[in-house]
Amino acid sequence: MPQQPLPFDPATAGDRAAALRRWRRVAGFYLAVVAGLWLAARLVPRLLPDAIGWPWPGFWSLLRAVGEAGLVGGLADWFAVTALFRHPLGVPVPHTALVPQNRDRIADGIATYIDSEFLAPDRLRGQVQRLNAADQVAGLLADPANRAQMADLALASLPRLLSRGREAALREALARAAMEGLRAMDLRPMVARLLRDAMDSPLFEALIQEMSDHGVVLIHGSRPHIRDAVANRSKWWMPRTLDRSLADQVTDALAGHLFDLRSPHSEAGRGLRLWLREIPDRIQEGDPLGERLASVLRNAVDIKTLRLLAHHLIGHLKTAALEDAANPDGVLRDALDAMLVSLARELEQPSTRARLDAAVEGAFLAAIPGWRQAIRSFVTDTLKAQDAADFSRRLEEGVGKDLQFIRINGTVLGALIGAALYLLDLTFG
């Protein structure tokens, strides 16, 4: 069935204006006819006295009554219809041009009517319940062709969603969200887990041995500084050879202790490893060391680093996603189809449909208060912003020929009433 155009569709404004002018001429023609009858009934008996009794006695009197009553009815209805939208004949008669003069009040009335009759929660609740959103979604997803179209639509929108401008905004938002998350998150459990995993790694022993070897080399390289430090702190009467021997013994002892740390079987090595393995437990138990390590981690990751990380991550994901979306057998297409099939199966359950319908109804009704005020304000402001004469013209064109039929009916009905009253007067007079 072809859809009828809306009464105020701008695309049909010219047709509506032409139709209104045509029906105005039709109504004017009816008024001209009864005016012609009245004029003929007045002039013919005067100009042609011999025709007074033609075609039967009283004919011209009846015609005069018909013309007078039709003319009165037509003029009265013309005045009434015209007075709604403008001053008749341009004369500012009181209580005329009602629509343009009361534009604001009409706008408020239309907005109030829409609000009370269409946006009331009780009325909308019934409409939402009759919508059966879950049944419609389930029926849509049950058809493989519909699922394919939905997947095509989603994949076709990827290039626009991943455009350069949106990518930059997404990168910035992701970096800021990650930074805020780091600031708000308790990192101590993660630090403890990282330390525990590091100690369980095969590289842990290699790291200790490398650090021990580096410490031994450092101690031996510092032998001259240790000799000077011992000599500077020694008594004046202490022999220099004894100071040198003492400094070398201290250096060799330190180097030997650092070397013993390499082996997990030495006493020093066992003590070091036991102390290190206690650190994750201490952090989880609230040791201040955990917070200090978490602060170091937070300070090490700044917004610039996160932006760079997000840039690389999103860039690689974007390239991979666009290449896969262009592939008819891509992973994204299969994943979307699988997701839609799973959703269709889930919607086969009555309980799931009931929850979805309840969720849609609840969300819709929760949004109604804000919508009502916004829609009411939009209707009122839009109508009040229009020029009063233009508002009146568009309203008259929207009503169309019906008002002109009022004029036609008034003319015809007036003529019939005039004839009836004349015949009644003739019968009982």
Phi, psi and chi 1 to 4 in degrees:
 res  aa     phi    psi   chi1   chi2   chi3   chi4
   1 MET       -  125.5 -179.0  178.0  178.3      -
   2 PRO   -66.0  141.2   23.3  -32.7      -      -
   3 GLN   -78.6  131.4 -174.3  176.5    3.1      -
   4 GLN   -77.7  143.0  -63.2  -64.7  -35.2      -
   5 PRO   -67.9  150.7   23.8  -32.5      -      -
   6 LEU   -68.6  150.1  -65.0  174.5      -      -
   7 PRO   -58.8  -29.5  -23.5   32.4      -      -
   8 PHE  -114.5   27.8  -60.5   97.9      -      -
   9 ASP   -69.4  121.4 -172.6   -4.0      -      -
  10 PRO   -59.5  -26.4  -22.3   32.5      -      -
  11 ALA   -66.8  -23.2      -      -      -      -
  12 THR  -111.2   16.2   60.2      -      -      -
  13 ALA   -61.2  -41.8      -      -      -      -
  14 GLY   -63.8  -41.2      -      -      -      -
  15 ASP   -64.4  -39.7  -63.3  -22.6      -      -
  16 ARG   -66.3  -41.3  -66.3 -163.6  -50.0  -89.0
  17 ALA   -64.8  -40.5      -      -      -      -
  18 ALA   -65.2  -41.3      -      -      -      -
  19 ALA   -64.4  -39.1      -      -      -      -
  20 LEU   -64.3  -43.2  179.5   60.5      -      -
  21 ARG   -63.0  -38.9  -71.0 -167.6  -63.0  -91.1
  22 ARG   -64.1  -43.5 -177.3  171.4   61.8 -106.6
  23 TRP   -75.4  -25.4  -77.3  102.0      -      -
  24 ARG   -64.2  -41.4  -80.8  178.5  179.5  169.4
  25 ARG   -64.7  -36.9  -70.9 -166.9  -66.3  -93.0
  26 VAL   -64.0  -46.6  171.7      -      -      -
  27 ALA   -63.8  -39.0      -      -      -      -
  28 GLY   -64.4  -34.3      -      -      -      -
  29 PHE   -63.2  -44.2  171.9   74.9      -      -
  30 TYR   -60.4  -42.2  -84.4   79.9      -      -
  31 LEU   -65.4  -37.8 -172.2   60.5      -      -
  32 ALA   -66.2  -35.2      -      -      -      -
  33 VAL   -63.1  -50.4  168.3      -      -      -
  34 VAL   -67.8  -33.5  -65.7      -      -      -
  35 ALA   -64.3  -37.6      -      -      -      -
  36 GLY   -65.6  -39.2      -      -      -      -
  37 LEU   -62.8  -45.3  -65.7  178.7      -      -
  38 TRP   -62.9  -42.4  172.8   79.5      -      -
  39 LEU   -66.3  -39.6 -171.9   60.1      -      -
  40 ALA   -65.3  -41.1      -      -      -      -
  41 ALA   -66.1  -26.5      -      -      -      -
  42 ARG   -83.2  -37.0  -66.3  -77.0  -63.1  176.2
  43 LEU   -90.4  -39.0  -65.1  178.7      -      -
  44 VAL   -59.1  -49.5  169.2      -      -      -
  45 PRO   -60.4  -29.6  -25.6   36.7      -      -
  46 ARG   -79.4  -41.9  -66.4 -175.3  178.7 -177.7
  47 LEU   -81.2  -30.2  -61.3  177.4      -      -
  48 LEU  -127.9   80.9  -59.4  172.9      -      -
  49 PRO   -60.1  -29.2  -22.3   33.9      -      -
  50 ASP   -68.9  -17.0  -64.7  -22.4      -      -
  51 ALA   -93.4    8.0      -      -      -      -
  52 ILE   -62.7  -38.1  -67.2  177.4      -      -
  53 GLY   -91.3    4.1      -      -      -      -
  54 TRP   -99.1  140.3 -178.7   87.8      -      -
  55 PRO   -83.6  -13.1   29.8  -33.4      -      -
  56 TRP  -149.7  158.3   63.8   80.7      -      -
  57 PRO   -60.3  135.2  -24.1   34.0      -      -
  58 GLY    87.6   -0.8      -      -      -      -
  59 PHE   -63.8  -45.0  169.3   77.3      -      -
  60 TRP   -71.2  -29.3  -64.0  104.5      -      -
  61 SER   -67.0  -42.5  -61.9      -      -      -
  62 LEU   -62.2  -43.1  173.0   62.9      -      -
  63 LEU   -64.3  -35.4 -163.4   61.9      -      -
  64 ARG   -66.6  -41.0  178.3  179.7  175.3 -179.8
  65 ALA   -64.7  -41.0      -      -      -      -
  66 VAL   -63.0  -47.3  168.8      -      -      -
  67 GLY   -64.4  -43.4      -      -      -      -
  68 GLU   -63.1  -48.5  -74.6  180.0  -13.6      -
  69 ALA   -67.0  -40.9      -      -      -      -
  70 GLY   -65.2  -38.7      -      -      -      -
  71 LEU   -66.5  -41.3 -168.8   59.3      -      -
  72 VAL   -64.5  -46.5  170.9      -      -      -
  73 GLY   -63.6  -43.4      -      -      -      -
  74 GLY   -65.7  -43.5      -      -      -      -
  75 LEU   -66.4  -38.7  -72.1  173.9      -      -
  76 ALA   -63.8  -44.7      -      -      -      -
  77 ASP   -71.4  -33.8  -74.6  -20.8      -      -
  78 TRP   -60.6  -43.8  166.5   81.7      -      -
  79 PHE   -63.3  -42.9 -176.8   89.4      -      -
  80 ALA   -65.3  -45.2      -      -      -      -
  81 VAL   -66.8  -43.8  169.8      -      -      -
  82 THR   -66.3  -38.3  -56.3      -      -      -
  83 ALA   -64.3  -20.4      -      -      -      -
  84 LEU   -65.5  -37.2  -73.0  173.5      -      -
  85 PHE  -113.8  -18.2  -55.6  101.3      -      -
  86 ARG  -161.3  172.5   65.9 -169.8   63.3   82.2
  87 HIS   -78.1  124.6  -64.0  -60.6      -      -
  88 PRO   -58.7  126.4  -23.8   34.6      -      -
  89 LEU    58.0   20.1  -60.0  177.4      -      -
  90 GLY    77.9    2.7      -      -      -      -
  91 VAL   -86.0  122.9  179.5      -      -      -
  92 PRO   -75.1   66.9   27.7  -34.2      -      -
  93 VAL   -68.9  137.9  179.8      -      -      -
  94 PRO   -55.8  146.9  -24.3   33.9      -      -
  95 HIS    62.3   35.3  -56.4  -66.9      -      -
  96 THR  -121.4  173.1   57.7      -      -      -
  97 ALA    52.6   48.6      -      -      -      -
  98 LEU   -65.8  -40.8  -60.6  179.1      -      -
  99 VAL   -65.7  -53.6  170.4      -      -      -
 100 PRO   -64.4  -34.3   19.1  -30.4      -      -
 101 GLN   -74.2  -22.4  -69.9 -172.6    8.5      -
 102 ASN  -115.3   29.6  -65.2  -84.4      -      -
 103 ARG   -57.0  -46.0  178.6 -159.6   56.8 -169.0
 104 ASP   -64.9  -41.5  -67.6  -10.6      -      -
 105 ARG   -66.4  -38.7 -169.6  173.4   67.0  178.4
 106 ILE   -64.3  -41.6  -66.5  173.2      -      -
 107 ALA   -60.2  -44.8      -      -      -      -
 108 ASP   -63.0  -39.5  -68.5  -27.9      -      -
 109 GLY   -65.6  -41.9      -      -      -      -
 110 ILE   -63.8  -43.8  -67.7  174.8      -      -
 111 ALA   -63.7  -41.1      -      -      -      -
 112 THR   -64.9  -40.0  -58.8      -      -      -
 113 TYR   -64.0  -45.3  176.5   75.9      -      -
 114 ILE   -62.1  -41.9  -67.2  174.6      -      -
 115 ASP   -64.6  -44.5  179.4   72.6      -      -
 116 SER   -80.2  -32.1   60.3      -      -      -
 117 GLU   -96.5  -24.5  -64.4  -62.9  -33.6      -
 118 PHE  -116.5  -26.2  -64.5   96.3      -      -
 119 LEU  -110.5    6.6  -58.8  178.5      -      -
 120 ALA   -66.2  135.4      -      -      -      -
 121 PRO   -54.9  -39.7  -26.2   34.9      -      -
 122 ASP   -63.8  -39.3  -67.9  -20.4      -      -
 123 ARG   -70.7  -42.6  -66.0 -179.9  179.1  -87.9
 124 LEU   -68.3  -33.2  -70.1  177.0      -      -
 125 ARG   -60.0  -43.5  179.5 -178.4  -73.2  108.5
 126 GLY   -63.0  -40.0      -      -      -      -
 127 GLN   -64.7  -41.6  -66.5  -66.1  -28.4      -
 128 VAL   -65.6  -40.3  174.4      -      -      -
 129 GLN   -65.7  -37.8  -69.4  173.6   -9.9      -
 130 ARG   -71.8  -17.6  -74.7 -170.1  -69.8  -88.6
 131 LEU   -65.3  -34.9 -178.8   61.6      -      -
 132 ASN    51.0   61.1  -69.6  -32.4      -      -
 133 ALA   -57.6  -41.2      -      -      -      -
 134 ALA   -63.9  -42.1      -      -      -      -
 135 ASP   -63.9  -41.0  -69.2  -18.3      -      -
 136 GLN   -67.0  -41.7  -64.9 -169.1   24.8      -
 137 VAL   -65.5  -42.6  173.4      -      -      -
 138 ALA   -62.3  -43.1      -      -      -      -
 139 GLY   -64.5  -36.0      -      -      -      -
 140 LEU   -67.4  -43.2 -178.0   67.6      -      -
 141 LEU   -76.9  -17.8  -64.7  178.6      -      -
 142 ALA   -71.4  -21.0      -      -      -      -
 143 ASP   -90.9  119.9 -172.2   -6.2      -      -
 144 PRO   -58.6  -34.1  -22.7   32.6      -      -
 145 ALA   -63.4  -40.1      -      -      -      -
 146 ASN   -65.6  -40.1  -69.3  -27.0      -      -
 147 ARG   -63.5  -40.5  -65.2 -161.2  -58.7  -91.4
 148 ALA   -63.5  -40.5      -      -      -      -
 149 GLN   -65.0  -40.3  -70.4 -179.6   -3.0      -
 150 MET   -65.2  -40.1  -65.6  174.4   67.6      -
 151 ALA   -64.9  -42.1      -      -      -      -
 152 ASP   -61.0  -42.8  -69.6  -20.1      -      -
 153 LEU   -63.7  -43.5 -179.1   62.0      -      -
 154 ALA   -65.0  -43.3      -      -      -      -
 155 LEU   -71.9  -33.3  -65.4  177.0      -      -
 156 ALA   -67.4  -25.0      -      -      -      -
 157 SER   -84.2   -8.2   64.7      -      -      -
 158 LEU   -60.4  -48.0  -88.0 -178.0      -      -
 159 PRO   -57.3  -38.0  -25.5   35.0      -      -
 160 ARG   -71.7  -40.4 -178.1  171.7   57.2   84.6
 161 LEU   -68.0  -29.3  -66.5  175.6      -      -
 162 LEU  -103.6   25.3  -61.9  178.3      -      -
 163 SER   -64.6  166.6   62.4      -      -      -
 164 ARG   -60.9  -42.8 -173.6  173.7  -61.4  -84.5
 165 GLY   -64.3  -44.3      -      -      -      -
 166 ARG   -70.2  -32.0  -72.5 -175.0  171.5   87.4
 167 GLU   -64.0  -42.0  178.2 -174.4  -16.2      -
 168 ALA   -63.4  -42.9      -      -      -      -
 169 ALA   -64.5  -40.4      -      -      -      -
 170 LEU   -66.4  -39.6  178.1   61.1      -      -
 171 ARG   -63.3  -45.7 -176.7  169.8   63.2 -113.1
 172 GLU   -64.1  -43.4 -178.1   68.2   18.3      -
 173 ALA   -63.9  -40.9      -      -      -      -
 174 LEU   -65.5  -42.2 -177.2   60.0      -      -
 175 ALA   -64.4  -44.2      -      -      -      -
 176 ARG   -66.7  -39.4  -68.7 -169.0  178.0  -80.4
 177 ALA   -63.9  -41.1      -      -      -      -
 178 ALA   -65.2  -38.7      -      -      -      -
 179 MET   -65.4  -45.1 -164.5   68.2 -167.8      -
 180 GLU   -63.0  -37.2  -66.5  -63.3  -31.8      -
 181 GLY   -64.4  -40.1      -      -      -      -
 182 LEU   -64.3  -38.7  -78.8  176.3      -      -
 183 ARG   -69.2  -34.5  -69.1  170.6 -179.3  167.3
 184 ALA   -89.6  -19.6      -      -      -      -
 185 MET   -82.6  144.3 -174.7  170.7   59.1      -
 186 ASP   -81.2  106.2 -175.8    6.3      -      -
 187 LEU   -86.5   -5.8  -63.5  178.1      -      -
 188 ARG   -62.0  -43.7  -71.3  176.5  -61.8  178.9
 189 PRO   -60.9  -37.2  -23.9   34.5      -      -
 190 MET   -68.9  -39.4 -175.7  176.9   68.5      -
 191 VAL   -62.6  -43.7  171.0      -      -      -
 192 ALA   -62.2  -41.2      -      -      -      -
 193 ARG   -66.2  -41.3  175.7   64.8 -178.0  -87.5
 194 LEU   -63.0  -43.1  -70.7  174.5      -      -
 195 LEU   -65.0  -41.6  -70.5  175.7      -      -
 196 ARG   -64.7  -42.5 -169.9  175.0  -72.7  110.9
 197 ASP   -65.1  -37.6  -68.6  -17.7      -      -
 198 ALA   -64.8  -38.8      -      -      -      -
 199 MET   -71.3  -27.1  -66.5  174.1 -169.8      -
 200 ASP   -82.9   -6.2  -67.1  -23.8      -      -
 201 SER   -78.3  147.7  170.4      -      -      -
 202 PRO   -62.5  -20.6  -21.7   32.2      -      -
 203 LEU   -78.3   -8.9  -60.3  178.0      -      -
 204 PHE   -64.4  -47.8  178.7   62.6      -      -
 205 GLU   -63.7  -39.8  -75.0  -64.2  -30.0      -
 206 ALA   -63.4  -37.2      -      -      -      -
 207 LEU   -66.1  -42.5  178.1   62.5      -      -
 208 ILE   -63.6  -44.3  -68.8 -179.8      -      -
 209 GLN   -64.0  -40.2  -67.6  174.4    6.7      -
 210 GLU   -66.3  -41.1 -176.0  175.4   -8.6      -
 211 MET   -66.3  -37.2  -66.9 -179.9   64.5      -
 212 SER   -64.7  -45.3  176.0      -      -      -
 213 ASP   -62.1  -41.2  -67.4  -18.7      -      -
 214 HIS   -63.9  -38.6 -175.6   71.7      -      -
 215 GLY   -64.8  -39.4      -      -      -      -
 216 VAL   -62.9  -46.7  170.6      -      -      -
 217 VAL   -61.2  -39.5  172.0      -      -      -
 218 LEU   -65.1  -41.6 -178.0   64.2      -      -
 219 ILE   -64.2  -47.2  -71.6  -64.4      -      -
 220 HIS   -63.5  -36.6  -78.4  -63.6      -      -
 221 GLY   -69.0  -21.0      -      -      -      -
 222 SER   -93.9   10.0  -57.3      -      -      -
 223 ARG   -56.8  -46.2 -172.1 -179.2  -64.7  -88.2
 224 PRO   -61.1  -38.3  -25.2   35.5      -      -
 225 HIS   -66.7  -36.2  -60.2  -71.7      -      -
 226 ILE   -68.1  -40.0  -63.8  175.5      -      -
 227 ARG   -61.4  -45.3  -73.0  174.9  179.7  175.3
 228 ASP   -63.7  -40.3  -67.1  -20.0      -      -
 229 ALA   -64.1  -41.6      -      -      -      -
 230 VAL   -66.8  -42.2  171.6      -      -      -
 231 ALA   -64.7  -39.6      -      -      -      -
 232 ASN   -68.0  -27.1  -68.5  -26.1      -      -
 233 ARG   -97.9   -3.8  -71.7  171.9  174.5   76.4
 234 SER   -79.9  158.9  177.7      -      -      -
 235 LYS   -69.9  157.8  -58.2  -63.0 -176.8 -179.4
 236 TRP   -69.9  -25.5   60.0  -92.3      -      -
 237 TRP   -89.2   -4.0   45.3  -94.9      -      -
 238 MET   -75.4  131.5 -175.5   72.0   68.2      -
 239 PRO   -64.2  143.1  -21.6   32.0      -      -
 240 ARG   -64.9  -33.6  -65.6  -61.4  177.8 -172.6
 241 THR   -63.7  -35.4   56.3      -      -      -
 242 LEU   -69.5  -39.3 -175.5   59.9      -      -
 243 ASP   -61.0  -43.6  -69.3  -21.0      -      -
 244 ARG   -63.9  -40.7 -175.5 -173.1 -177.4   97.6
 245 SER   -66.4  -40.5  175.1      -      -      -
 246 LEU   -63.8  -43.6  179.1   60.5      -      -
 247 ALA   -63.4  -40.0      -      -      -      -
 248 ASP   -67.1  -36.6  -70.9  -18.0      -      -
 249 GLN   -66.0  -41.2  -70.3  179.6   16.7      -
 250 VAL   -63.9  -42.3  170.6      -      -      -
 251 THR   -64.5  -45.0  -58.6      -      -      -
 252 ASP   -65.6  -34.5  -68.4  -21.1      -      -
 253 ALA   -67.4  -43.7      -      -      -      -
 254 LEU   -63.6  -43.8  -71.7  174.1      -      -
 255 ALA   -63.8  -39.2      -      -      -      -
 256 GLY   -66.4  -39.3      -      -      -      -
 257 HIS   -64.8  -42.7 -175.9   74.8      -      -
 258 LEU   -64.1  -37.0  -72.0  175.1      -      -
 259 PHE   -66.4  -37.2 -174.2   79.4      -      -
 260 ASP   -63.6  -25.0  -71.6  -18.4      -      -
 261 LEU   -65.8  -19.4  -65.4  177.2      -      -
 262 ARG   -64.6  -33.4  -60.8  178.2   81.1 -100.5
 263 SER   -96.8  129.2  173.7      -      -      -
 264 PRO   -73.1   -4.9   26.7  -32.8      -      -
 265 HIS   -97.5  -15.6  -55.7  -66.1      -      -
 266 SER   -76.8  161.6   66.5      -      -      -
 267 GLU   -64.4  -42.3 -177.9  177.1   -4.6      -
 268 ALA   -67.0  -40.5      -      -      -      -
 269 GLY   -64.6  -41.1      -      -      -      -
 270 ARG   -65.0  -41.4  -73.9 -165.6  -58.2  -88.7
 271 GLY   -63.3  -42.1      -      -      -      -
 272 LEU   -62.8  -45.2  173.8   63.8      -      -
 273 ARG   -69.0  -35.1  -73.1  160.5  178.3   78.3
 274 LEU   -66.1  -41.7  179.7   61.6      -      -
 275 TRP   -64.7  -42.9  176.6   75.2      -      -
 276 LEU   -63.7  -38.7  -70.1  174.8      -      -
 277 ARG   -74.1  -16.4  -69.1 -169.1  177.4  -81.9
 278 GLU   -81.2  -17.8  -71.6  176.5   -8.3      -
 279 ILE   -62.6  -47.9  -68.6  178.6      -      -
 280 PRO   -57.8  -39.8  -25.2   35.2      -      -
 281 ASP   -66.4  -39.7  -64.5  -28.3      -      -
 282 ARG   -64.4  -38.2  -70.7  167.4   51.5 -165.1
 283 ILE   -64.0  -45.3  -69.5  174.9      -      -
 284 GLN   -66.8  -25.7  -73.5 -170.8  -30.9      -
 285 GLU   -84.3    0.0  -68.4  171.9   -0.2      -
 286 GLY   102.0   15.8      -      -      -      -
 287 ASP   -62.1  137.0 -168.0  -74.8      -      -
 288 PRO   -57.2  -21.4  -24.0   33.1      -      -
 289 LEU   -58.9  -35.1  175.8   62.8      -      -
 290 GLY   -62.7  -44.0      -      -      -      -
 291 GLU   -66.4  -36.9 -175.0   56.6   37.3      -
 292 ARG   -65.5  -42.1  -70.6 -164.0  -67.5  -88.9
 293 LEU   -66.1  -37.5  -68.5  175.3      -      -
 294 ALA   -64.8  -39.2      -      -      -      -
 295 SER   -64.1  -39.4  -61.1      -      -      -
 296 VAL   -60.9  -41.5  170.9      -      -      -
 297 LEU   -65.9  -41.7 -177.8   59.6      -      -
 298 ARG   -64.2  -42.5  -69.0 -169.2 -171.7   98.3
 299 ASN   -70.8  -25.5  -65.9  -29.4      -      -
 300 ALA   -74.1  -24.7      -      -      -      -
 301 VAL  -107.9  107.2 -178.4      -      -      -
 302 ASP  -105.8  177.7   58.4    3.1      -      -
 303 ILE   -65.8  -33.3 -170.6   66.2      -      -
 304 LYS   -64.7  -41.4  -66.4 -178.3  179.2  179.2
 305 THR   -63.7  -42.4  -55.2      -      -      -
 306 LEU   -67.2  -36.8  -70.0  175.4      -      -
 307 ARG   -61.7  -44.3  -77.1 -162.6 -171.1  102.4
 308 LEU   -63.5  -42.3 -176.8   61.4      -      -
 309 LEU   -63.8  -44.0  178.5   62.5      -      -
 310 ALA   -64.3  -37.8      -      -      -      -
 311 HIS   -59.9  -49.7  174.4   74.3      -      -
 312 HIS   -66.1  -42.4  -70.8  -68.0      -      -
 313 LEU   -63.9  -50.2  176.4   62.4      -      -
 314 ILE   -67.7  -36.8  -66.1  174.8      -      -
 315 GLY   -60.8  -46.3      -      -      -      -
 316 HIS   -66.2  -42.1  -71.2  -60.0      -      -
 317 LEU   -64.1  -39.7  -71.4  176.4      -      -
 318 LYS   -62.6  -47.5  172.8 -176.1  175.1 -179.6
 319 THR   -60.6  -46.2  -58.1      -      -      -
 320 ALA   -64.6  -40.3      -      -      -      -
 321 ALA   -66.5  -43.8      -      -      -      -
 322 LEU   -66.4  -39.7  -68.3  177.9      -      -
 323 GLU   -65.5  -40.0  -69.3  177.3   -5.9      -
 324 ASP   -71.7  -35.7 -172.0   80.6      -      -
 325 ALA   -65.6  -30.8      -      -      -      -
 326 ALA   -77.0   -9.9      -      -      -      -
 327 ASN   -92.0  121.0 -176.0    5.4      -      -
 328 PRO   -59.8  -25.3  -21.2   32.5      -      -
 329 ASP  -108.1   28.5  -60.7  -36.2      -      -
 330 GLY   -70.2  163.8      -      -      -      -
 331 VAL   -67.5  -39.5  176.2      -      -      -
 332 LEU   -61.9  -41.8  -73.6  177.1      -      -
 333 ARG   -63.8  -44.0 -172.2  177.5  -61.7  -85.4
 334 ASP   -63.6  -39.2  -67.8  -19.9      -      -
 335 ALA   -66.8  -41.3      -      -      -      -
 336 LEU   -63.7  -43.3  -76.2  172.9      -      -
 337 ASP   -63.5  -43.6 -174.1   70.6      -      -
 338 ALA   -62.1  -39.4      -      -      -      -
 339 MET   -64.9  -42.8 -179.6 -177.2   67.2      -
 340 LEU   -67.8  -38.0  -66.0  175.1      -      -
 341 VAL   -63.4  -43.0  169.2      -      -      -
 342 SER   -62.3  -40.4  175.7      -      -      -
 343 LEU   -66.0  -39.3 -179.4   59.2      -      -
 344 ALA   -62.5  -41.9      -      -      -      -
 345 ARG   -65.6  -38.4  -69.3  174.3  179.6  171.3
 346 GLU   -65.7  -35.6 -176.4   64.9   25.3      -
 347 LEU   -74.7   -6.5  -72.6  174.9      -      -
 348 GLU   -72.7  -17.0  -67.6  176.2   -2.9      -
 349 GLN   -81.5  127.9  -55.5  -63.3  -34.1      -
 350 PRO   -58.3  -36.2  -22.9   33.0      -      -
 351 SER   -65.8  -37.9   58.0      -      -      -
 352 THR   -66.6  -41.3  -57.3      -      -      -
 353 ARG   -63.5  -40.5  -65.4 -166.5 -176.4 -166.6
 354 ALA   -63.9  -41.0      -      -      -      -
 355 ARG   -65.4  -40.8  -71.4 -164.0  -59.0  -89.2
 356 LEU   -65.2  -43.9  178.5   58.4      -      -
 357 ASP   -61.5  -41.6  -74.1  -25.6      -      -
 358 ALA   -65.4  -38.0      -      -      -      -
 359 ALA   -66.9  -43.4      -      -      -      -
 360 VAL   -63.2  -44.9  171.4      -      -      -
 361 GLU   -63.1  -44.4  179.5 -179.1  -14.5      -
 362 GLY   -63.5  -43.8      -      -      -      -
 363 ALA   -64.7  -40.7      -      -      -      -
 364 PHE   -65.7  -46.6 -163.5   78.2      -      -
 365 LEU   -69.1  -31.5  -66.3  178.9      -      -
 366 ALA   -68.3  -29.3      -      -      -      -
 367 ALA   -85.8  -12.5      -      -      -      -
 368 ILE   -60.0  -46.2  -74.3  175.4      -      -
 369 PRO   -55.0  -44.9  -27.4   35.9      -      -
 370 GLY   -67.5  -39.4      -      -      -      -
 371 TRP   -63.0  -43.0  -70.4   -2.6      -      -
 372 ARG   -59.2  -49.0  -68.2 -176.7   69.5  177.9
 373 GLN   -65.4  -40.1 -176.1   60.2   36.9      -
 374 ALA   -66.7  -43.1      -      -      -      -
 375 ILE   -67.5  -42.2  -66.8  173.8      -      -
 376 ARG   -62.8  -43.5 -179.6  167.4 -179.1  165.9
 377 SER   -65.5  -38.5  -60.9      -      -      -
 378 PHE   -63.4  -46.2  171.4   75.2      -      -
 379 VAL   -63.3  -47.1  172.1      -      -      -
 380 THR   -63.5  -48.9  -57.3      -      -      -
 381 ASP   -64.9  -37.8  -64.5  -17.6      -      -
 382 THR   -65.5  -44.9  -58.9      -      -      -
 383 LEU   -69.2  -38.8  -66.5  177.0      -      -
 384 LYS   -72.3  -22.5  -71.0 -177.4  178.4 -179.7
 385 ALA   -77.7  -14.8      -      -      -      -
 386 GLN   -77.1  151.6  -65.6 -178.5    4.8      -
 387 ASP   -63.4  137.1  177.8   72.3      -      -
 388 ALA   -59.8  -43.1      -      -      -      -
 389 ALA   -66.8  -40.1      -      -      -      -
 390 ASP   -67.5  -39.9 -176.3   61.4      -      -
 391 PHE   -59.5  -44.1  173.9   78.7      -      -
 392 SER   -65.0  -43.1  177.1      -      -      -
 393 ARG   -63.5  -45.2  176.5 -173.6   58.0   78.0
 394 ARG   -65.3  -36.8  -65.3  177.1   64.5 -177.0
 395 LEU   -66.7  -41.7 -174.6   61.1      -      -
 396 GLU   -64.7  -41.4 -176.1  178.0   11.3      -
 397 GLU   -67.2  -33.8  -69.2  176.4   -3.2      -
 398 GLY   -66.9  -40.3      -      -      -      -
 399 VAL   -65.6  -39.3  176.4      -      -      -
 400 GLY    78.1 -141.6      -      -      -      -
 401 LYS   -74.8  -11.1   62.0 -176.1  178.8 -178.9
 402 ASP   -60.9  -40.5  -67.4  -27.3      -      -
 403 LEU   -66.4  -32.6  -70.5  176.2      -      -
 404 GLN   -70.4  -30.0  -55.8  -51.2  -47.1      -
 405 PHE   -66.9  -28.7  -89.5  108.8      -      -
 406 ILE   -61.5  -42.9  -67.9  177.9      -      -
 407 ARG   -63.3  -44.5  -66.3  177.0   54.8 -168.7
 408 ILE   -63.4  -46.0  -65.0  171.9      -      -
 409 ASN   -63.4  -39.4  -67.7  -22.8      -      -
 410 GLY   -63.1  -39.3      -      -      -      -
 411 THR   -66.6  -49.6  -57.1      -      -      -
 412 VAL   -66.3  -45.8  174.3      -      -      -
 413 LEU   -64.7  -39.8 -174.4   60.0      -      -
 414 GLY   -60.4  -42.3      -      -      -      -
 415 ALA   -63.3  -42.4      -      -      -      -
 416 LEU   -65.9  -40.6  -66.1  175.9      -      -
 417 ILE   -65.8  -38.8  -68.3  175.3      -      -
 418 GLY   -60.6  -43.0      -      -      -      -
 419 ALA   -65.1  -42.6      -      -      -      -
 420 ALA   -64.7  -42.1      -      -      -      -
 421 LEU   -66.6  -37.8  -70.3  176.9      -      -
 422 TYR   -64.4  -44.0  175.3   79.9      -      -
 423 LEU   -65.8  -39.6  -67.1  175.6      -      -
 424 LEU   -63.8  -41.9  -72.9  174.8      -      -
 425 ASP   -64.8  -38.4 -176.4   66.4      -      -
 426 LEU   -68.4  -35.9 -174.4   63.1      -      -
 427 THR   -74.1  -45.0  -59.1      -      -      -
 428 PHE  -102.7   -0.6  -60.3  103.3      -      -
 429 GLY   -87.9      -      -      -      -      -
